[in-house]
Amino acid sequence: MSIFSNRKRWLWLIPYLFLAPWLIGLLVFNTIPIFSSLYLSFTNYNFVSSPKWIGLKNYVTMFGSDPQYLQALKVTITYVLVAVPLELAFALFLALLLNKGIRALGFYRAVYYVPSLIGGSVAIAILWQQVFGEHGIVNQVLGLVGIDMPSWVGNPDYAIWSIIFLKVWQFGSPMVIFLAGLKQIPPDYYEASSLDGAGKWKQFFHVTLPILSPIVLFNAIMQIISSFQAFTPAYIISNGTGGPVNSTLFYTLYLYQNGFGNFQMGYASAMAWALLVIIACFTGLIFMTSKKWIHYGD
């Protein structure tokens, strides 16, 4: 009896043994680096010498005497505010089309989801650089209708738009989520609204959008977070410089330049934590305003 009770006493450890690989990975690869970067953000650290404590100097420099940081912040916020609404609108538009009961729905859904899987790769960024080059496909098509455009990626007025279009092209993930939400809307709602004289536009704004509003919130939050962390397209298209004239100097690209180009790891760590606060402020603002435009079942 005592042997059985002793065994039973240690049974509570079994779940933690199965969780041990994940817990060790969380500690070694996430928790320790996160708090290490927080400490480094208050230091002057260049990979060679030991970190030197300088307090809030990195944060003061960021917002007070580093114009390139403010430029990177401006470019990134512009990218987020333009690319995310366009991507969500395009994803919802295609979801509405696919919800019409077309044949081979699974095939189209899979094909449209592919850009979300490969859109962030280096290969697609290189392809995009060629497509929006001076003699790329985009300018060739525009030339057929008499529109003469310079190189999109080489002109500071248009370079950011080439990356925005790449973000919009990665509409697959929010589209699939929108489509799943559309499938859950009862047809009775549309039948009742049509009996009341509502047309397609009124049904969209008074039935579809209100019911989909929680999904719009979810997609918006996820895409805003991913957009603030965009790095590969800006790095490849600008050849790692953020050019031309810092027009594609994304936040993460400038962070990379400071941390691994200038070996200012303390400053880069401060930038990373500032980015965390910026993302938290954007998501918090959306949640604060969501009570006015999110409609749940009640």
N, C-alpha and C positions, 0 to 999 in steps of 0.2 A: 504493500500500500504506500509506503514511504517512497519507493522508487517511482511509482506512478505519479505521486504528487510532485516529486522533484522535476520530472519531465514536464508536467503541466505548468510548472512555474516558469519554464523557459520557452514555452510555446509563443509568447508574445513577441519574441525576437525574430521569428520566422519571416513575417512580412518585411521587416527591416533588412533581413539578409537578401531578399529578392530586390529590395529597393536600393541596396548598397551601391551598385554600379552607378545608378543615376545620382544618388546623393553625393558620391565621391566626385563625379563629374561636375555637379553643380557647385561644389565647394572649390575644387581646383581650378576649373575653367571659367567660372562665373563670379562667385562671391569674393574670392580673394583678389582677382584682377579688378573688380569693381571698386572695392575699398582701397586697393593700392592706387588706382587712378585718382581717387578722391584725395588721398594724401599727396600724390605728386602734383595735383593742381595747385597746391600752395607752396610749391618748391620750384627751384631752378635746376632742371635735370637734363643732361645732354648725353646720356648713355655711358659716358666715360667716367666722369667724377661722381661722387656721391651726391644725392639730392641735397640742396641747400634751401632751408626754409626761408621763404620771402613773404609769407602771409597772403594778403589779397592783391599783391602787385600784378599777377597775371590777369585777374579779372578787371582791375583798373585799367590796365593797358589795352585790353580788348575793346572796351567801350569808350575809352578816353583818348587814346593816342595811336590807334591802329586803323587807318582808313580802309585798308584792304579787308579787315574783318567786317567792317560795316558794309562794304561792297558785297562780300560773300553772303552776308545776312540778307541784304536787299535782293540779290539775285535768287536766293533760295526761297524767300517768302513770295516773290513774284511767281516763281515756278510753281509753288504749291497752290497759290490762289487762282492761277489760270489753269494749270494742267488737271488738277483734281476735279473741279466742276465739269470741265470738258470730257474727261474720261468717264465720269459717272453718267453724264447725259447721254453719251454715245453708247455706253453699256446698257442703259435702260432702254434706249431706242431699239437696239438690236434684240434685247430680251422681249420687248413687246412684239417685234416681228416674228420671232421664233415661237411665241406663245399662240400664234394663230393656227396651230395645228398642222404645220407643213410636214411633208413626208421626210423621212430620214433625219428626224430631229436630233437623234443621238450623234449622227455624223457631223452635222453643222455645229452642234454644241462642243464636240471634241475639237473640231478644226478651229473654232473661234477661241478656244481656251489655250491653244498652243502658244500664241504671242505672250501670254502671261508666264509661260514656263521658260521661254528662251529670250524674252525681251531684255532681260537684264544681263545677258551674256556679253562677253567681249566680241564674239563673232558678229552679233547683231549690231553692236555699236560701230564696228568697222564698216559693216555694210551700210549703215545709216550715214556714215561719213561720206561714203561714195555716192549714195543716192542723192544727198543734198549738197554735193560738190558743185563746182562751177559748171561742169559738163555732165552732171548727174541726170538721172531719169526725171526728177522733178522739173528741172530747168528745161529739159528737152520737151516735156509735155507742155509746159507753159509757153515755150517758144512756138509751138504749133498754133497757138491762138494769139500770137503777136505780143506776148508778155516777155520782156527781156529782164531777167533777174541775175544779180551777181551770185557768187558762191554763198550759200546760206551759212555754212559753217565758217566761212572766212570773213563775214561781215558782222560787225558788232551789233547792228540793228536787227539782224535776223538769226544769229547763231542760237540764241536761247529758244527760238521757236522750233528749230530742228529737234531739240531735246524734248520740248513740250509735245510735239507730234509723236515722238517715240513713246512717251508716257501714255498718251491717249491710245496708241496702238496696242498697248498692253491692257486692253479692256476685258479680257476673258474672265478673270476671276470675279470681279463685281458683276459681270453679265450673268454668269452661272448662278450667283446668289440671287440676283434680281429675278431670274427665270424661275427659280424654286419658289420665291415669294409669290410670283404671279400665279403659279399653279395652285396656291392655297387660297386664292380669293374665290369665294362661292359665286357661281354664275347667277344666283338669285339676286345679288346686289345689282348687277347690270340689267337684269330683266325688270326689276322694280324701278330703277332710275329711268329706263327707256319708257316705261308706262307713264312716268311723270313728265315726259317730254325732254329728257336730257339727251343731248347728242354725244358724239364720240369725245369731243373736247371737254364737255362738262363731266362726263363719266371719268375721264382721265384725272381731272383736277379735284373732283369731289368724291370719287370712289377709289380709283387705283392709287393715286399718290398718298392719300391719308392712310390707307391700309399698309402701303409699302414704306411709310415713313420710318418705322424702327429699323428696317433693312437699309434704308438710305443713311440713317445715322451710323449703323455698323460699317457700311462700306466707306463712308466719308472718314470715319476715324482711322480705319485701317490704311486707306490710301494716303491720308495726310501724314501718318507716321512713316510709311515707306517712302514718301516723296521727300521728306526732310532728310532721309538717310541716303538719297540717291547719290551715287558716286561713279560707277563704271561708265555711263554714257558721257558724262562731262569730262572724265579723265581721258577717254579714248578720242572723242571728237576734238578736244582741244589739245591733244598730245600732252596732257598732264600740266598744261600751263594755265588753264582757265581763260584763255584768250578766245577771240581777239579782244584786246583792251578790257580784260577781266569780265567780259560779258557772260561767260559761262563759269565763272569762279564760284562753284557751289560750296556750301559750308563744309561738307565732308572733304571736298578736294583741298580746300585751304587748310583744314585740319591735318590732312595727310602731308601736305607740303611742309607744315611746321614740324610735325612729329618725326617724319622719316626723311624729309628733304633737308631741313635746317637743324635737325636733332634737338629741337626744343620740345622735349616730351612733356615737361611741366606745363608749358603753355598749351600744348595740344590737349592735355588732360583737362585743363580748365575749359577749353572750348567744348570738349565732349560733355562736361557737366552743364555748361551753359545751354547746349543743345537739348539736353534732357529737360531742363526747366522751360525752354521755349516750347517744346512739344507738349509738355504738361499744361502750359498756359493755353495753347490752341485747343487741346482736347477738353480742358476744363471750361473754356468759353463756349464750346459747342454743347457740352452737357448742360451748362447754365441756361442757354437759350433753347434747349430742346423741348422744354415744357410748353413752349408756344407753338411748336410745329410738329411734335411727335404725337401720334394718336395710337393708343393701345386698345386692346379689346374692350375695355370698360369705357 
